[in-house]
Amino acid sequence: MTRAAGLDRLSAFLADAAVDYAGARNTDRGPDARPTTSVLSPYLRRRLITEAEVVAAAQAAFGDGGTEKFVSEVFWRTYFKGHLETHPTAWTDALALATADRARLAAEPGLRRTYEAAVAGRTGIDGFDDWARDLVETGWLHNHARMWFASIWIFTLRLPWALGADFFMRHLVDGDPASNTLSWRWVAGLHTRGKHYVARAENIRRYTENRFDPEGLDEYPDALDEAMPPREVPLPAAAMPPTGDVALLLHLDDLHPESLPLGEARIVRIGGMLAHAEGASERVRSADHAAMQDALDRAAAHFGCEAAPADAGWSAGLPVVTAWAPVGPSAAMLPKAVVRVRRPWDEAAWPLSNRGYSRLRSAIPRLTAA
């Protein structure tokens, strides 16, 4: 999991699959087939490559009109992060729900049996069981399969949505608190209240090219509801970078320190902080470690100073600056005194992400022309 690998993946996508992206991206041909999506999300999730450079590369290769759908999908990731910044309890409530639901598993044998069958891929539902096993074995699912899986989990198996989101976060190599939590909420009908996503057998047959033909799906469920939707809070303000000698703290939400807006700060020490998702699989942890080491090596070369894990006393009393960590494990672990700077991409897009996606989508031409 390195920046070089992410750039290679971007080049391969632009050379091969990007031109067919809009028409093919919903089709899941299986883990052994050529991808119909970019497969850039593990690198974007850690910002080994940035949204800005991915969009710029796509537009340079095909022009604005040739990449409209792909660029919109990149902005969905930005939207989810900005939305969670202004609705942070969507994340903390999901964690609390998952904890409460795990207690229910211990107390309710029927629920526990259904849950255990689901995560082991033993429900008997064609497609769903394959996706459960693929997720655990590879750390990856096609985006359409993620939607089908979540819908079947919630509406056919009647399992708690927060346990499904937790299952994904433990195993997805691109698991992102914002995209994952809000996508599960969207499928359930909670993100846009009353508007849920329902997996239908005909749609699964069509977009898996008849690989799967599930029976017994609940195709007419009601959306879920909640007593208290997450409340909107103002977008927290970022800080200006300090001047003079500072220590730079890297975290898993932004591992391209070379492009951080650091102003006149002079980086003389660099530390890396790992904050994994709770219960993250060994595959996810290994990817996180590799990505962090790659970032530390690049940062040391770029700034000309030592870079190592942030152990006790690593900053030697210097002011510490870091990239803004969006809501999630990294943000929760950051020391309060750290100066958090925000990239221009987020500064421009996040204020447009507090409600539905359409407001941000309409601003894409302006944001990408800036």
C-alpha positions in Angstrom: 0.0 0.0 0.0 2.1 2.9 -1.3 1.7 6.1 -3.2 3.6 4.7 -6.1 1.2 1.8 -6.3 -1.7 4.2 -6.2 -0.3 6.3 -9.0 0.3 3.1 -11.0 -3.3 2.1 -10.4 -4.5 5.6 -11.6 -2.5 5.3 -14.8 -3.8 1.9 -15.5 -7.4 3.0 -15.0 -7.0 6.0 -17.2 -5.3 3.9 -19.9 -7.8 1.1 -19.8 -11.1 1.3 -18.0 -11.9 5.0 -17.6 -13.4 5.5 -21.0 -16.1 2.8 -20.3 -16.5 3.8 -16.6 -20.0 5.4 -16.8 -21.5 2.5 -18.7 -19.7 -0.4 -16.9 -19.3 0.8 -13.3 -22.5 -0.8 -11.9 -21.5 -4.3 -13.3 -19.8 -6.6 -10.8 -18.1 -9.4 -12.8 -16.5 -10.9 -9.7 -13.1 -10.7 -8.0 -11.2 -12.5 -10.7 -12.4 -10.3 -13.6 -11.0 -7.0 -14.8 -12.4 -4.2 -12.5 -15.2 -2.1 -13.8 -14.4 0.6 -11.3 -11.2 2.5 -10.6 -10.2 0.6 -7.5 -8.5 3.7 -6.3 -10.4 3.9 -3.0 -7.8 2.2 -0.7 -5.3 4.9 -1.8 -7.8 7.8 -1.6 -9.0 6.7 1.8 -5.5 7.2 3.2 -4.8 10.1 0.8 -1.7 8.4 -0.5 -3.1 10.0 -3.7 -5.4 13.0 -3.4 -8.8 13.7 -4.8 -7.5 16.8 -6.5 -4.7 15.0 -8.4 -7.0 12.2 -9.4 -9.6 14.5 -10.8 -7.0 16.6 -12.5 -5.4 13.5 -14.1 -8.8 12.3 -15.4 -9.8 15.6 -16.8 -6.4 16.0 -18.5 -6.8 12.6 -20.1 -10.4 12.9 -21.3 -11.6 16.4 -20.8 -14.4 17.6 -18.5 -17.2 15.9 -20.5 -15.5 12.5 -20.7 -15.1 12.1 -17.0 -18.2 13.6 -15.5 -19.5 10.5 -13.9 -16.1 9.4 -12.5 -15.4 12.9 -11.1 -18.9 12.9 -9.5 -18.1 9.6 -7.7 -14.8 11.1 -6.4 -16.8 14.0 -5.0 -19.2 11.6 -3.2 -16.2 10.6 -1.1 -15.6 14.3 -0.3 -19.2 14.9 0.4 -19.5 12.1 2.9 -16.5 13.4 4.8 -17.8 17.0 4.8 -21.3 15.8 5.9 -19.9 13.8 8.8 -17.9 16.8 9.9 -21.2 18.7 10.3 -23.1 15.6 11.7 -20.4 13.9 13.9 -23.0 12.0 16.0 -23.8 9.9 12.9 -20.4 8.2 13.6 -20.5 8.2 17.4 -24.1 7.0 17.4 -23.2 4.2 15.0 -20.4 3.1 17.4 -22.8 3.1 20.3 -25.4 1.2 18.4 -22.9 -1.5 17.4 -21.9 -1.9 21.0 -25.5 -2.3 22.1 -26.2 -4.6 19.2 -23.3 -6.9 20.2 -24.8 -7.1 23.6 -28.1 -8.2 22.0 -26.2 -11.0 20.2 -25.2 -12.4 23.5 -28.8 -12.2 24.8 -30.8 -13.2 21.7 -29.8 -16.7 20.3 -31.9 -16.3 17.2 -30.3 -13.0 16.3 -26.9 -14.4 17.0 -27.4 -17.4 14.7 -28.5 -15.1 11.9 -25.6 -12.8 12.4 -23.1 -15.6 12.6 -24.5 -17.2 9.4 -24.3 -13.8 7.6 -20.7 -12.9 8.4 -19.6 -16.5 7.6 -21.5 -16.6 4.3 -23.9 -19.4 5.4 -27.3 -17.8 4.9 -28.1 -19.7 1.7 -28.8 -16.5 -0.2 -27.1 -16.6 -3.6 -24.6 -13.8 -4.0 -24.8 -12.5 -0.4 -22.9 -15.5 0.9 -20.2 -15.1 -1.8 -19.8 -11.4 -1.0 -19.5 -12.1 2.7 -16.7 -14.6 2.0 -15.0 -12.3 -0.5 -15.0 -9.5 1.9 -13.3 -11.5 4.6 -10.9 -13.2 2.2 -9.9 -10.2 0.1 -10.8 -7.0 2.0 -12.8 -5.8 -1.0 -16.2 -5.6 -2.6 -17.5 -3.9 -5.7 -19.5 -0.8 -4.7 -22.8 -2.3 -6.2 -22.2 -5.5 -4.2 -21.8 -3.4 -1.0 -25.2 -1.8 -1.6 -26.9 -5.2 -2.3 -25.2 -6.7 0.7 -26.3 -3.9 3.0 -29.8 -4.0 1.8 -30.2 -7.8 2.2 -28.5 -7.5 5.7 -31.0 -4.9 6.8 -34.3 -5.8 5.0 -34.2 -9.5 4.4 -32.1 -10.8 7.3 -33.4 -8.1 9.6 -30.0 -7.6 11.2 -29.0 -4.3 12.8 -27.5 -1.9 10.3 -24.7 -0.8 12.7 -23.4 -4.3 13.0 -23.2 -4.5 9.2 -21.3 -1.2 9.1 -19.0 -2.5 11.8 -18.4 -5.8 9.8 -17.5 -3.7 6.7 -15.1 -1.4 8.7 -13.3 -4.4 10.2 -12.6 -6.0 6.8 -12.7 -3.4 4.0 -9.2 -2.4 3.0 -10.7 1.0 2.0 -12.9 1.2 5.0 -13.6 4.9 5.7 -15.7 6.1 8.7 -17.6 8.7 6.6 -18.3 6.7 3.4 -19.0 3.5 5.2 -21.3 4.9 8.0 -23.3 7.2 5.7 -23.6 4.6 2.9 -25.1 2.1 5.4 -27.4 4.9 6.7 -28.4 5.7 3.1 -29.3 2.1 2.3 -31.4 1.9 5.5 -33.3 5.1 4.6 -31.8 7.1 7.5 -29.4 9.5 5.6 -32.2 10.7 3.3 -35.2 9.9 5.6 -37.6 7.5 4.0 -35.5 7.0 0.9 -33.9 3.5 1.2 -32.1 1.2 -1.2 -33.7 -2.1 -1.9 -31.8 -5.0 -3.4 -33.9 -6.8 -6.1 -33.1 -10.2 -7.6 -33.6 -8.9 -11.2 -31.1 -6.1 -10.6 -28.6 -8.5 -9.1 -29.0 -10.9 -12.0 -28.5 -8.1 -14.5 -25.5 -6.5 -13.0 -23.7 -9.7 -12.1 -24.3 -11.0 -15.6 -26.3 -13.9 -14.2 -23.7 -15.1 -11.8 -26.2 -14.8 -9.0 -29.9 -15.3 -8.8 -31.0 -14.9 -5.1 -34.4 -16.0 -3.9 -36.5 -14.9 -1.0 -35.4 -11.3 -0.8 -37.8 -8.8 0.8 -38.2 -6.4 -2.1 -40.9 -4.2 -0.6 -39.6 -3.3 2.9 -40.2 0.0 4.7 -37.3 2.3 5.4 -35.9 2.3 8.9 -36.5 5.3 11.1 -34.8 6.8 14.2 -36.1 8.9 17.0 -33.3 11.5 16.8 -31.5 12.0 13.5 -27.9 13.4 13.8 -28.0 17.1 14.4 -26.1 19.5 12.2 -23.3 21.5 13.9 -21.1 24.2 12.4 -18.1 23.1 10.4 -15.1 23.4 12.7 -12.6 26.0 11.7 -9.2 25.0 10.6 -6.0 26.6 12.0 -3.3 28.5 10.2 0.0 26.7 10.2 2.5 28.0 12.7 5.8 29.6 11.6 9.3 28.5 12.5 10.4 25.0 13.5 7.6 22.6 14.0 6.9 18.8 14.2 4.6 17.2 11.6 2.3 14.4 12.8 1.1 12.0 10.1 -2.1 10.0 10.4 -4.0 7.5 8.3 -6.5 10.0 6.9 -3.8 12.0 5.0 -0.5 10.4 4.0 0.6 12.9 1.3 2.6 15.3 3.4 4.4 16.7 0.4 1.3 18.6 -0.7 0.0 19.9 2.7 -0.6 23.6 3.0 2.1 24.3 5.6 2.8 27.9 4.8 6.1 29.1 6.4 6.4 26.2 8.9 9.8 24.6 8.9 9.4 20.8 9.4 12.2 19.5 11.6 10.6 16.4 13.1 8.1 13.9 11.7 6.0 11.3 13.6 3.4 8.8 12.4 0.3 7.9 14.4 -1.7 4.7 13.6 -5.3 4.7 14.7 -7.0 1.6 13.2 -10.7 1.0 13.2 -11.8 -1.1 16.2 -11.4 -4.8 15.5 -9.7 -4.1 12.1 -8.6 -7.3 10.4 -4.9 -8.2 10.0 -5.2 -7.4 6.2 -6.4 -3.8 7.1 -3.8 -3.3 9.7 -1.1 -4.5 7.4 -2.2 -2.1 4.7 -2.3 0.8 7.3 1.2 0.0 8.4 2.6 -0.2 4.9 0.9 3.1 3.9 2.3 4.8 7.0 5.8 3.6 6.5 5.6 4.7 2.8 4.5 8.2 4.0 7.2 8.4 6.6 9.9 7.5 4.1 8.6 10.1 1.6 8.3 12.8 4.2 11.8 12.2 5.5 13.2 12.6 1.9 11.0 15.6 1.2 11.6 17.6 4.4 15.1 16.4 5.0 14.7 15.2 8.6 14.1 12.1 10.6 10.6 10.4 10.3 9.5 7.7 12.7 6.5 6.4 14.7 5.3 9.1 17.1 6.4 7.6 20.4 6.6 9.4 23.7 8.6 12.7 23.4 8.9 12.5 19.6 8.1 16.2 19.1 10.8 17.4 21.5 8.5 20.1 22.8 8.0 21.7 19.4 4.6 22.9 18.1 2.9 20.0 16.3 1.0 20.5 13.1 -1.0 17.9 11.3 -3.4 17.5 8.4 -7.1 17.8 9.3 -8.3 14.4 10.5 -12.0 14.0 9.6 -14.4 12.4 12.1 -13.1 8.9 12.9 -10.4 7.0 14.8 -7.5 9.4 13.8 -9.4 12.5 14.9 -10.3 10.8 18.2 -6.7 10.0 18.9 -5.2 13.4 18.1 -3.8 15.4 21.0 -5.9 18.5 21.7 -2.9 20.9 21.3 -2.1 19.8 17.7 -2.6 22.5 15.1 -4.9 21.1 12.4 -4.6 22.5 8.9 -7.1 21.8 6.1 -6.5 21.3 2.4 -8.0 23.8 0.0 -10.0 20.9 -1.6 -11.8 20.2 1.7 -12.0 23.9 2.6 -14.0 24.6 -0.6 -16.2 21.4 -0.7 -17.1 20.7 2.9 -19.2 23.8 3.5 -21.4 22.6 0.6 -21.8 19.1 2.1 -23.9 19.8 5.1 -27.2 18.7 3.4 -27.8 16.6 0.3 -25.3 15.8 -2.3 -26.9 17.9 -5.1 -25.6 21.2 -3.7 -22.0 20.0 -3.9 -22.6 18.2 -7.3 -23.8 21.5 -8.9 -20.6 23.2 -7.7 -18.2 20.6 -9.2 -17.5 22.6 -12.4 -16.5 25.6 -10.4 -14.5 23.7 -7.8 -12.5 21.7 -10.4 -11.8 24.9 -12.5 -10.3 26.7 -9.5 
